[in-house]
């Protein structure tokens, strides 16, 4: 608000120049109709003083109000000219109103503005009383008291309004900064969630497939090393070994193709475990493919029993259950050292239950997890209103049970 008054000098020009010229007209009229030469002279001097006010104002300019020294000189000169005109022609007393707005803007402080306004009002009154006679004090004093009271009241009101405006502007700036901070936090949170999702997807797809490739490649390298060490082996034995390596190489190539398909699936946000063959595009077939891949990669006896009709689960729920099955099989392959794994899916009263059981070495479920696997299982199931239960003990195998609502996506 204050900046508006400082920037827009047109209103100040109108106020000061207009008021000074209006009072100049009054003083000129007094001079024109004066009864004596003394009164005419006084009126002409007052007219000259009033004409000097616009000149002084234009010389200093509105920007002097932001400069305490130039502002003080401006107030002093205007006060002297106003005092001359008021003392010589009391009818021009209204010109006194030019001084007080300048005082409140230059002094800034309310206390200082009040003291300077009182000093100016009573100074003008004292000079007028001394020039016109002490008997004029009863006529001069009420006007000056009213001027001080009015200017202080108006000044305090405007100062309060400016202070409130400044506080609101500051609050608005803080609010804007807070909103920007919240937006930044939201953006960072969204990025963090997206990074976590990508980490889970990579862990559930490419990481596991590439881990299988590494295991098979390592086996092939060891086997080839043994073949080189045994150059005296019989030809039939060598042919059988080479045949096994060819089969393993075919499996590595197949897994590499699966990894490529999974990468493309992540980009397209589809379930990469689904087959591209329409004949193998059902949820049950996708689970069987997981188990079959696990059996071929590890040599562990693995079976799948799926008692679930098509359409029981929504697409999102199927993807979650597939990921959970994949994670459970991955844990069995990497940690369990099992000889037998059983996967089953059954439909309950209102839920679909996935069980993955192995006869491996087991672990302590309450122990601190060492990877993303178990947390990924729980996060995926919880995201659609399901849950995960893990039953295990050292040396007694592990049973992973995932339960999700039959119509999870539709009910949310």
ZALOBA-626143 format. One record per residue: x, y, z of N, C-alpha, C in turn. Coordinates in steps of 0.02 Angstrom, whole numbers, padded with zeros to 5 digits, always signed. Each point is the difference from the previous one (the first is absolute). Last residue first. Layout:
<pts>
XYZXYZXYZ;...
</pts>
This chain:
<pts>
-00630-02595-00211+00035+00058+00027-00031+00065-00025;-00068-00228-00068-00028+00024+00063+00033+00063+00025;+00068-00117-00200-00067+00026-00009-00027+00030+00064;+00214-00103-00006+00000+00062-00039-00069+00029-00005;+00027-00210+00112+00034+00056+00034-00006+00064-00038;-00110-00236+00008-00015+00056-00045+00032+00063+00029;+00041-00203+00108-00014-00026-00066-00015+00054-00050;+00166+00038+00213-00071-00004-00015-00012-00023-00072;+00221-00084+00124-00026+00064-00026-00075-00008-00013;+00236-00126+00122-00073+00002-00004-00022+00068-00025;+00229-00178+00025-00023+00067-00021-00075-00003-00010;+00216-00148+00120-00072+00002-00015-00019+00072-00015;+00227-00180+00025-00021+00070-00011-00073-00001-00022;+00184-00171+00133-00064+00005-00034-00018+00073-00004;+00236-00168+00046-00036+00064+00002-00065-00006-00038;+00202-00170+00140-00030+00025-00061-00038+00065+00011;+00136-00120+00165-00068-00027-00008-00036+00027-00061;+00227+00060+00096-00001-00072-00011-00069-00029-00013;-00002+00234+00113+00062-00030-00024-00005-00076-00005;-00222+00136-00030+00046-00010+00056+00063-00033-00027;-00259+00124-00081+00065-00030-00012+00037-00008+00065;-00227+00119-00135+00011-00051+00052+00065-00035-00016;-00146+00237-00068+00059-00041-00013+00011-00046+00059;-00198+00169-00128+00018-00036+00060+00058-00047-00018;-00144+00235-00100+00050-00053-00010+00015-00032+00067;-00215+00156-00131+00049-00009+00053+00045-00059-00016;-00189+00199-00122+00017-00068+00019+00051-00003+00056;-00098+00193-00133-00040-00023+00056+00013-00071+00022;+00120+00128-00172-00067-00018-00024-00042-00031+00056;+00224+00075+00041-00024+00052-00046-00070-00015-00026;+00127-00153+00137-00034+00052+00038-00030+00053-00046;+00134-00171-00095-00063-00027+00025-00040+00054+00037;+00214+00057-00078-00044-00014-00056-00067-00025+00024;+00169+00039+00160-00023+00062-00030-00049-00013-00057;+00106-00185+00104-00050+00031+00044-00027+00065-00032;+00174-00114-00115-00060-00042+00005-00055+00036+00040;+00210+00102-00008-00034+00006-00064-00065-00041+00000;+00145-00020+00183-00035+00064+00001-00039+00011-00064;+00135-00190+00011-00058-00007+00045-00039+00066+00004;+00200+00004-00140-00049-00051-00018-00062-00002+00044;+00214+00140-00005-00065+00029-00014-00056-00052-00003;+00225-00041+00153-00013+00024-00067-00070+00029-00007;+00093-00103+00201+00062+00021-00032-00010+00028-00070;-00150-00019+00251+00007-00020-00070+00063+00028-00031;-00037-00067+00262+00003+00059-00043+00009-00022-00073;-00125-00169+00170+00067+00029-00010-00004+00059-00048;-00182-00150+00064+00006+00062+00038+00067+00034-00010;-00059-00216-00099-00039+00055-00030+00009+00067+00036;+00173-00210-00030-00037+00030+00055-00039+00061-00026;+00063-00223-00153+00033+00058+00031-00044+00025+00058;+00046-00227-00199-00041+00045+00042+00040+00057+00029;+00055-00195-00154+00032+00008+00065-00039+00047+00046;-00137-00127-00198+00069+00022+00007+00022+00010+00071;-00207-00074-00136+00028-00041+00054+00072+00018+00014;-00229+00148-00097+00061-00036-00018+00025-00039+00061;-00234+00146-00111+00032-00038+00055+00062-00035-00026;-00202+00196-00056+00063-00025-00028+00038-00032+00058;-00267+00096-00061+00047-00033+00045+00061-00022-00039;-00234+00176-00018+00059-00028-00032+00046-00030+00053;-00276+00077-00023+00057-00016+00043+00054-00032-00043;-00237+00167-00010+00041-00046-00038+00065-00009+00039;-00262+00072+00089+00070+00015-00013+00031-00052-00047;-00221-00003+00101+00002+00067-00029+00071+00019-00020;-00056-00225+00064-00067+00030+00003+00000+00069-00033;+00201-00137-00086-00037-00009+00062-00068+00033-00004;+00194-00105-00182-00052+00051+00012-00037-00017+00064;+00265-00060-00086-00068-00024+00013-00046+00059+00013;+00265-00091-00087-00045+00058+00003-00070-00027+00007;+00280-00089+00030-00071-00012-00008-00039+00066+00005;+00264-00135-00015-00037+00063-00008-00073-00017-00011;+00245-00123+00097-00070-00007-00020-00033+00068-00002;+00261-00131+00002-00039+00062+00008-00070-00012-00027;+00250-00135+00077-00068-00006-00022-00037+00066+00015;+00228-00034+00053-00004-00053-00050-00070-00007-00028;+00150+00223+00114-00052-00051+00006+00008-00053-00054;+00117+00216+00085+00035-00064-00015-00048-00058+00006;-00035+00251+00040-00027-00058+00035+00041-00063-00008;+00040+00230-00099+00016-00007+00071-00019-00069+00029;-00028+00078-00237+00062+00031+00023+00019-00019+00071;-00203-00082-00109+00058-00017-00042+00065+00026+00031;-00207+00054+00101+00013-00072+00008+00062-00020-00039;-00078+00221-00023+00030-00011+00067+00017-00073+00011;-00113+00055-00198+00068+00027-00002+00035-00010+00067;-00227-00057-00018+00042-00049-00035+00073+00023-00002;-00157+00150+00090+00006-00059+00043+00044-00053-00031;-00052+00191-00129+00045+00017+00055+00010-00060+00046;-00155-00021-00176+00067+00005-00026+00051+00015+00055;-00228-00001+00054+00023-00068-00015+00072+00001-00025;-00101+00207+00034+00011-00033+00064+00025-00071-00010;-00064+00122-00189+00062+00026+00028+00016-00033+00066;-00205-00054-00101+00056-00026-00039+00067+00023+00028;-00194+00090+00094+00009-00070+00020+00057-00033-00039;-00059+00221-00057+00027-00002+00068+00013-00072+00021;-00108+00033-00206+00070+00021-00004+00033-00003+00069;-00231-00043-00012+00039-00054-00031+00074+00017-00002;-00149+00165+00072+00009-00051+00052+00039-00059-00028;-00059+00173-00148+00050+00024+00048+00013-00052+00053;-00170-00046-00160+00067+00000-00030+00053+00021+00051;-00216-00110+00103+00012+00055-00046+00072-00002-00024;-00131-00225+00082+00043+00056+00020+00000+00054-00054;-00129-00193-00034-00011+00011+00072+00039+00061+00025;+00004-00097-00228-00045+00056+00014-00013+00012+00073;+00070-00246-00083+00016+00063-00032-00052+00054+00018;+00048-00203+00172-00031+00012-00064+00021+00069-00028;+00126-00179+00171-00027+00067-00006-00028+00011-00070;+00164-00164+00133-00072-00013+00001-00036+00068+00000;+00258-00118-00042-00038+00063-00004-00074-00017-00006;+00263-00100+00055-00070-00022+00003-00043+00063+00005;+00272-00085-00063-00049+00053+00007-00070-00030+00000;+00280-00076+00052-00066-00014-00027-00047+00059+00013;+00281-00093+00001-00048+00053+00013-00065-00016-00035;+00270-00089+00063-00067-00026-00015-00051+00053+00021;+00250+00067-00075-00039-00018+00059-00069-00025-00023;+00179+00095-00139+00000-00073+00006-00038-00025+00060;+00039+00234-00093+00030-00024+00063+00008-00076+00003;-00096+00122-00191+00060+00037+00020+00036-00032+00058;-00207-00088-00084+00053-00008-00049+00065+00035+00021;-00194+00022+00137+00022-00070-00001+00058-00009-00049;-00104+00211+00010+00036-00013+00063+00028-00071-00001;-00141+00061-00175+00065+00033-00006+00042-00014+00061;-00219-00077+00005+00040-00038-00047+00068+00031-00010;-00154+00114+00134+00022-00061+00034+00044-00042-00047;-00099+00194-00089+00048+00018+00053+00029-00063+00032;-00172-00027-00155+00063+00017-00033+00053+00020+00051;-00217-00040+00076+00033-00063-00019+00066+00014-00035;-00135+00185+00055+00028-00031+00060+00037-00065-00017;-00115+00106-00174+00058+00040+00020+00033-00028+00062;-00200-00096-00076+00057-00018-00042+00062+00039+00018;-00201+00052+00111+00024-00065+00020+00060-00022-00041;-00111+00201-00059+00035+00007+00064+00030-00067+00022;-00036+00033-00263-00041+00001+00061+00045+00007+00061;+00067-00021-00240-00009+00067+00026-00041+00003+00064;+00083-00168-00178+00029-00004+00066-00009+00066+00037;-00076-00034-00223-00019-00063+00031+00026-00007+00071;+00056+00187-00141-00069+00004+00026-00022-00064+00033;+00254+00092-00010-00041-00049-00036-00071+00003+00028;+00180+00122+00093-00025+00034-00059-00043-00046-00042;+00033-00012+00275+00025-00024-00063-00029+00041-00057;+00044+00085+00259-00051-00026-00046+00032-00021-00065;+00116+00110+00179+00000-00073+00005-00053-00030-00045;+00038+00239+00029+00047-00032-00045+00001-00076+00004;-00189+00197+00034+00029-00054+00039+00048-00040-00044;-00038+00262-00047-00039-00062-00002+00034-00052+00043;+00070+00234-00065-00037-00009+00062-00050-00058-00006;+00175+00082-00159-00071+00004-00017-00045-00008+00060;+00233-00016+00027-00011+00064-00034-00073+00010-00015;+00066-00204+00092+00006+00054+00049-00014+00067-00032;+00009-00187-00141-00061+00000+00041+00001+00054+00053;+00191-00041-00133-00052+00033-00039-00065+00004+00039;+00171-00119+00100+00019+00071-00005-00051+00040-00039;-00026-00233+00010-00017+00031+00064+00018+00074+00000;+00060-00131-00185-00073+00009+00002-00021+00034+00064;+00225-00057-00022-00016+00053-00047-00075+00014+00001;+00075-00181+00126+00022+00063+00031-00016+00060-00045;-00041-00217-00083-00049+00018+00052+00019+00066+00033;+00150-00091-00153-00059+00026-00035-00054+00021+00050;+00189-00103+00087+00018+00066-00026-00059+00031-00037;-00021-00220+00075-00005+00047+00055+00019+00071-00022;+00024-00173-00156-00071+00010+00015-00009+00051+00057;+00218-00066-00057-00028+00042-00052-00074+00014+00013;+00106-00150+00144+00026+00068+00011-00028+00048-00052;-00051-00227-00027-00037+00028+00057+00024+00071+00015;+00113-00123-00164-00067+00018-00024-00040+00032+00056;+00207-00084+00058+00008+00061-00040-00067+00023-00028;+00008-00205+00113+00007+00055+00047+00009+00067-00037;-00007-00195-00127-00066+00011+00031+00002+00059+00048;+00201-00069-00095-00042+00031-00050-00069+00015+00027;+00150-00117+00137+00019+00070-00006-00042+00036-00052;-00029-00231+00024-00026+00034+00060+00016+00075-00003;+00088-00138-00168-00073+00006-00008-00030+00038+00059;+00227-00055+00009-00012+00055-00046-00074+00011-00011;+00062-00181+00132+00016+00063+00035-00013+00060-00046;-00024-00215-00091-00053+00013+00048+00011+00067+00036;+00168-00078-00145-00058+00022-00037-00059+00016+00047;+00195-00091+00093+00011+00068-00022-00060+00027-00039;+00000-00224+00068-00007+00044+00058+00008+00073-00020;+00039-00161-00164-00072+00003+00017-00012+00046+00059;+00225-00044-00068-00036+00042-00046-00073+00007+00017;+00178-00041+00195-00025-00037-00057-00041+00047-00045;+00199+00102+00148-00067-00029+00008-00023-00035-00063;+00208+00126+00051+00002-00071-00016-00068-00034+00007;+00049+00233+00052+00004-00010-00072+00000-00073-00020;-00050+00156+00210-00009-00072-00010+00000-00015-00075;+00020+00221+00086+00046-00037+00044-00002-00075-00014;-00149+00145-00111+00068+00012-00024+00051-00039+00042;-00225-00005+00066+00009-00036-00063+00070+00010-00027;-00065+00120+00192+00010-00071+00016+00012-00041-00064;-00052+00227-00025+00066-00009+00031+00015-00072+00016;-00213+00056-00079+00048+00003-00054+00071-00008+00027;-00171+00016+00157-00005-00063-00037+00051-00003-00056;-00023+00199+00125+00031-00052+00040+00000-00067-00038;-00109+00182-00101+00072+00012+00002+00036-00054+00040;-00237-00004-00008+00029-00019-00064+00076+00009+00000;-00120+00072+00190+00000-00073-00006+00033-00023-00065;-00031+00230+00030+00051-00025+00046+00005-00077-00003;-00172+00107-00119+00065+00013-00032+00057-00027+00042;-00216-00009+00090+00008-00048-00054+00067+00009-00036;-00056+00154+00170+00008-00067+00029+00013-00051-00055;-00051+00220-00065+00067-00003+00030+00013-00070+00029;-00215+00048-00086+00049-00003-00053+00071-00008+00028;-00174+00037+00153-00003-00068-00029+00050-00009-00056;-00021+00212+00090+00031-00043+00049-00001-00073-00024;-00113+00160-00127+00072+00006-00010+00039-00043+00051;-00233+00013+00023+00016-00034-00063+00075+00002-00012;-00082+00115+00187-00005-00072+00009+00018-00038-00064;-00001+00236-00006+00051-00023+00047-00002-00076+00008;-00166+00111-00135+00066-00004-00031+00053-00028+00048;-00224+00009+00097+00003-00023-00069+00072-00008-00024;-00069+00079+00222-00044-00056-00013+00008-00029-00070;+00125+00191+00074+00017-00057+00044-00041-00061-00018;-00048+00202-00109+00063-00027-00023+00021-00061+00041;-00191+00113+00068-00012-00033-00064+00065-00030-00028;+00011+00126+00201-00036-00063+00010-00009-00038-00066;+00096+00213-00010+00046-00047+00033-00034-00068+00010;-00130+00177-00082+00045-00025-00052+00049-00051+00030;-00142+00109+00149-00038-00045-00043+00045-00030-00054;+00091+00163+00141-00011-00062+00037-00038-00050-00043;+00034+00214-00087+00063-00037+00002-00008-00066+00036;-00184+00143-00002+00011-00028-00066+00065-00039-00002;-00052+00115+00196-00046-00056-00009+00011-00033-00067;+00122+00195+00043+00023-00055+00043-00044-00061-00008;-00062+00197-00111+00059-00030-00032+00026-00058+00040;-00177+00122+00091-00022-00038-00059+00058-00033-00035;+00051+00142+00178-00033-00061+00024-00024-00043-00057;+00092+00210-00050+00052-00046+00022-00030-00065+00025;-00149+00169-00061+00035-00024-00059+00054-00050+00020;-00115+00106+00172-00044-00047-00035+00034-00029-00061;+00112+00168+00118+00000-00062+00038-00044-00053-00033;+00001+00213-00096+00065-00032-00010+00004-00066+00038;-00191+00131+00029+00001-00027-00067+00066-00036-00014;-00020+00114+00203-00043-00060+00000+00000-00032-00069;+00112+00204+00021+00037-00052+00035-00040-00065+00001;-00101+00189-00092+00053-00023-00045+00040-00056+00033;-00163+00103+00130-00031-00040-00053+00052-00026-00048;+00073+00145+00168-00019-00064+00028-00032-00045-00053;+00054+00221-00059+00061-00039+00008-00016-00070+00028;-00177+00150-00018+00023-00019-00067+00063-00043+00005;-00080+00091+00198-00046-00052-00024+00021-00024-00069;+00117+00180+00092+00016-00061+00036-00044-00058-00024;-00044+00212-00088+00064-00024-00025+00020-00065+00035;-00193+00106+00076-00011-00027-00067+00065-00027-00029;+00012+00112+00205-00033-00065+00008-00012-00033-00067;+00084+00217-00003+00051-00046+00025-00029-00070+00009;-00146+00170-00061+00045-00014-00056+00054-00049+00022;-00145+00078+00164-00034-00046-00045+00043-00018-00060;+00082+00159+00151-00003-00066+00032-00034-00051-00045;+00006+00224-00072+00067-00029-00002+00000-00070+00031;-00200+00123+00011+00014-00020-00069+00069-00032-00007;-00060+00091+00208-00039-00061-00014+00013-00025-00071;+00098+00203+00059+00031-00055+00037-00036-00066-00011;-00091+00196-00095+00062-00019-00034+00033-00059+00035;-00188+00094+00102-00019-00035-00062+00061-00023-00038;+00034+00131+00190-00025-00067+00019-00018-00040-00062;+00063+00222-00031+00058-00040+00020-00021-00071+00019;-00169+00157-00049+00035-00021-00061+00061-00043+00017;-00119+00091+00180-00042-00047-00037+00035-00026-00062;+00105+00168+00126+00002-00064+00035-00042-00053-00036;-00003+00221-00085+00065-00032-00008+00004-00067+00033;-00194+00132+00027+00005-00027-00068+00067-00036-00010;-00031+00106+00207-00049-00054-00010+00005-00032-00068;+00134+00188+00045+00023-00058+00038-00048-00059-00009;-00059+00207-00097+00056-00031-00035+00027-00061+00036;-00177+00124+00100-00021-00032-00063+00058-00035-00034;+00045+00124+00195-00041-00059+00015-00020-00037-00063;+00116+00205-00023+00043-00053+00028-00039-00064+00012;-00122+00188-00072+00045-00023-00053+00044-00057+00025;-00139+00110+00154-00039-00043-00044+00044-00029-00056;+00096+00158+00143-00014-00063+00037-00038-00049-00044;+00037+00215-00087+00061-00039+00002-00009-00066+00037;-00180+00151-00006+00014-00024-00067+00063-00044-00002;-00062+00109+00204-00045-00055-00018+00014-00029-00069;+00132+00193+00072+00013-00063+00035-00048-00056-00019;-00017+00233-00081+00050-00042-00034+00005-00069+00032;-00144+00173+00087-00023-00019-00067+00047-00049-00035;+00051+00088+00217-00061-00039+00004-00027-00021-00068;+00196+00142+00005+00012-00069+00021-00065-00040+00007;+00036+00241-00053-00024-00046-00052+00007-00074+00020;+00077+00192+00130-00072-00005+00005-00029-00048-00053;+00232+00065+00008-00016-00054+00047-00075-00010+00005;+00115+00097-00226-00019+00022+00067-00022-00059+00043;+00093+00002-00231-00066+00030+00000-00023+00024+00069;+00216-00105-00035-00007+00050-00053-00066+00037+00004;+00052-00176+00154+00048+00054+00009-00009+00054-00053;-00131-00194-00016-00020+00039+00059+00047+00059+00011;+00050-00153-00173-00060+00038-00017-00022+00044+00058;+00179-00148+00034+00021+00055-00045-00060+00043-00017;-00044-00193+00127+00038+00049+00039+00021+00059-00044;-00111-00183-00101-00046+00038+00043+00037+00055+00039;+00125-00150-00132-00038+00046-00042-00047+00043+00041;+00116-00164+00117+00047+00051-00025-00035+00050-00044;-00119-00186+00079+00006+00051+00051+00052+00053-00019;-00034-00180-00150-00064+00032+00013+00007+00057+00050;+00189-00137-00046-00016+00044-00056-00064+00038+00014;+00067-00160+00159+00047+00056-00002-00017+00048-00056;-00123-00200+00016-00017+00046+00055+00045+00061-00001;+00050-00169-00154-00064+00032-00018-00021+00050+00054;+00190-00135+00040+00015+00051-00050-00064+00037-00020;-00024-00180+00149+00038+00054+00032+00014+00056-00050;-00104-00196-00081-00045+00037+00044+00036+00059+00031;+00126-00147-00132-00046+00038-00042-00047+00042+00043;+00149-00151+00106+00035+00058-00027-00046+00044-00041;-00089-00201+00080+00015+00045+00056+00035+00063-00025;-00045-00173-00156-00062+00034+00022+00015+00050+00056;+00179-00073-00195-00021-00018+00068-00061+00041+00020;+00081+00057-00214-00012-00073+00004-00026-00019+00069;+00074+00219-00117+00021-00021+00067-00009-00076+00011;-00070+00103-00206+00072+00008+00008+00024-00027+00067;-00233-00003-00053+00037-00043-00046+00075+00005+00011;-00148+00135+00127-00011-00070+00017+00037-00047-00047;+00008+00237-00039+00032-00017+00064-00006-00075+00014;-00113+00091-00185+00071-00005-00013+00038-00021+00063;-00232+00041+00017+00014-00062-00036+00075-00009-00015;-00065+00206+00107-00004-00060+00042+00009-00065-00038;-00004+00227-00104+00060-00017+00037-00004-00070+00031;-00177+00115-00124+00051-00028-00043+00059-00027+00040;-00191+00119+00094-00010-00073-00008+00052-00031-00046;-00020+00238+00042+00038-00036+00051-00006-00075-00008;-00124+00163-00126+00062-00022-00031+00044-00038+00049;-00207+00111+00060-00008-00069-00025+00065-00027-00031;-00028+00228+00081+00020-00050+00050-00006-00072-00025;-00042+00237-00094+00036-00054-00036+00022-00056+00046;-00108+00202+00075-00048-00038-00041+00033-00056-00039;+00121+00163+00136-00026-00058+00036-00050-00041-00041;+00205+00161-00066-00069-00008-00022-00029-00062+00035;+00215+00071+00065-00021+00061-00035-00072-00003-00022;+00097-00187+00110+00006+00058+00045-00026+00063-00034;+00008-00201-00125-00052-00002+00052+00003+00060+00046;+00164-00025-00174-00066+00012-00028-00054+00000+00053;+00222-00047+00067-00005+00069-00026-00070+00013-00025;+00049-00220+00067-00004+00046+00058-00008+00072-00023;+00038-00165-00162-00069-00005+00026-00008+00049+00058;+00214-00019-00091-00045+00033-00048-00072-00001+00025;+00162-00115+00129+00013+00072+00001-00047+00037-00047;-00009-00236-00001-00026+00027+00064+00010+00075+00003;+00093-00116-00182-00072+00004-00007-00031+00030+00063;+00231-00041+00006-00016+00054-00047-00076+00008-00008;+00077-00179+00136+00019+00064+00029-00020+00058-00046;-00027-00222-00077-00050+00017+00052+00014+00069+00030;+00158-00084-00154-00063+00014-00033-00054+00021+00050;+00207-00075+00083+00006+00067-00030-00064+00020-00035;+00009-00217+00087-00001+00050+00055+00006+00071-00027;+00019-00180-00153-00068+00007+00024-00006+00051+00056;+00212-00057-00084-00036+00041-00049-00072+00010+00023;+00124-00142+00135+00030+00067+00001-00037+00046-00049;-00067-00234+00016-00014+00039+00061+00028+00071-00002;-00089-00155-00202+00067+00023+00022-00010+00045+00061;-00182-00089-00123+00037-00059+00023+00071+00017+00022;-00148+00165-00088-00034-00028+00058+00034-00062+00026;+00062+00118-00200+00032+00027+00060-00033-00028+00063;-00078-00043-00225+00051-00047+00026+00035+00026+00062;-00163+00127-00126-00031-00049+00045+00052-00048+00029;+00074+00254-00074-00030-00060-00029-00024-00050+00052;+00124+00232-00013+00021-00058+00040-00029-00065-00028;-00054+00204-00107+00073-00001+00003+00024-00062+00038;-00232+00050-00015+00025-00027-00063+00077-00004+00000;-00104+00100+00188-00019-00071-00006+00029-00032-00063;+00027+00232+00034+00042-00039+00047-00015-00075-00007;-00137+00143-00123+00068+00002-00027+00048-00041+00044;-00226+00031+00070+00006-00047-00056+00070-00003-00029;-00033+00161+00173-00008-00069+00024+00003-00051-00057;+00002+00244-00026+00065-00033+00006-00007-00073+00021;-00188+00146-00015+00023-00018-00067+00068-00035+00002;-00092+00087+00201-00039-00058-00023+00022-00022-00070;+00096+00193+00090+00022-00058+00039-00036-00063-00024;-00067+00206-00092+00066-00021-00024+00026-00062+00035;-00200+00098+00077-00010-00030-00067+00066-00025-00028;+00006+00120+00200-00028-00068+00011-00011-00035-00066;+00065+00224-00011+00056-00041+00025-00023-00072+00011;-00164+00153-00059+00044-00014-00057+00060-00042+00020;-00148+00076+00168-00033-00051-00041+00043-00018-00061;+00072+00174+00141+00004-00065+00035-00029-00056-00043;-00022+00219-00081+00070-00022-00002+00009-00069+00033;-00211+00106+00011+00014-00023-00068+00071-00027-00006;-00068+00098+00203-00031-00065-00009+00014-00029-00069;+00078+00216+00045+00036-00048+00041-00030-00070-00008;-00105+00186-00103+00060-00020-00036+00039-00052+00039;-00264+00010+00036+00058+00045+00010+00059-00028-00040;-00211-00107-00012-00023+00068+00015+00058+00048+00007;-00025-00234-00156+00026+00028+00063-00022+00072+00009;-00040-00172-00182-00053+00035+00036+00023+00030+00066;+00149-00120-00145-00040+00040-00047-00052+00042+00036;+00136-00156+00120+00040+00058-00023-00042+00046-00045;-00096-00201+00071+00007+00046+00057+00039+00062-00021;-00018-00170-00156-00065+00034+00008+00003+00048+00058;+00187-00136-00037-00007+00051-00052-00065+00038+00005;+00035-00182+00145+00044+00056+00018-00004+00055-00052;-00118-00198-00048-00030+00034+00059+00042+00061+00019;+00081-00135-00172-00059+00036-00023-00032+00038+00058;+00175-00143+00050+00026+00060-00034-00058+00042-00026;-00046-00209+00093+00011+00051+00051+00030+00064-00029;-00032-00179-00146-00066+00019+00027+00008+00054+00053;+00195-00095-00089-00031+00046-00047-00069+00022+00024;+00116-00163+00129+00036+00065+00001-00032+00050-00047;-00087-00220+00000-00015+00034+00063+00034+00069+00003;+00049-00138-00187-00070+00021+00000-00018+00039+00063;+00216-00096-00018-00007+00056-00047-00072+00026+00001;+00043-00188+00135+00039+00058+00022-00009+00060-00046;-00118-00206-00049-00013+00022+00068+00036+00065+00016;+00039-00106-00210-00068+00026+00004-00014+00028+00069;+00205-00109-00033-00002+00063-00038-00069+00033+00005;+00025-00212+00094+00033+00051+00040+00001+00067-00037;-00086-00184-00114-00045+00019+00054+00032+00052+00046;+00128-00092-00178-00055+00042-00025-00046+00024+00056;+00194-00154+00019+00007+00071+00019-00057+00043-00023;+00051-00265+00056-00046+00038-00041+00001+00073+00021;+00141-00159+00113+00009-00009-00072-00042+00049-00040;-00015-00008+00239+00065+00025-00020+00009-00003-00076;-00195-00089+00098+00000+00074+00006+00067+00029-00022;-00020-00235+00001-00046+00028-00049+00002+00076+00002;+00118-00123+00163+00035+00003-00064-00044+00030-00054;-00094-00041+00209+00045+00057+00003+00036+00007-00066;-00134-00187+00020-00042+00060+00000+00044+00063+00000;
</pts>
